[in-house]
């Protein structure tokens, strides 16, 4: 495609989804700006097919965040501000995928094969889609969550590192949405890289394996090194250094290592796992 047309089309499509996301309060102003940076980077350097995959994540995350929001809000477990995501959240989820897309653009420019970055991208997006759906669906579970590092230990819903069967099923659905989207597109002949290879069902398989492992890493980091606090007002265990407008009391983990950093690290690890799988299998 003509580069000029591609840029104009990217601005229109990414801009339209950004405006829609802002209008239905999926993102705040800062989240919108970060989303435009991520979306345009992915579109321009990866291509429209890459953008479709990250859009699938974005829309699924929005759907499951809003899903039974009132019930989650009543239990004090919902995302703040109606679920509108701020820029740190967007960059935690989209940062590594955007880097992979940029690297893809670079290797294409240098006429080198860029397939490995496609898998880095897919592994990271699958991990974030898995983690987001696992969290949002898991909060609705009637089963008491158990700590991933000590499965005998029951924890309160919403606790970092807490897992439920429903949540893990949600994670699996998240990986299938991303990998299945890739598989479907490739079955229509869409190519994600300039190499001419059609990866077909491997996109699905690698998304499932890397996404589930990345999501597992996310839970383990959440249960171990993520900073956990106790609210000095309402007494809730929280991952926020501030709760109910007051500074919360340190409980465990590394105090500054908060949820968005956990997500960024987990997404990166999910991406690296997918790149490793690509090197081994393909
Ligand atoms: Zn509180």
Boltz pocket constraint, residues with backbone or C-beta under 6 A from the ligand:
constraints:
  - pocket:
      binder: B
      contacts: [[A, 231], [A, 232], [A, 233], [A, 234], [A, 235], [A, 236], [A, 243], [A, 244]]
      max_distance: 6.0
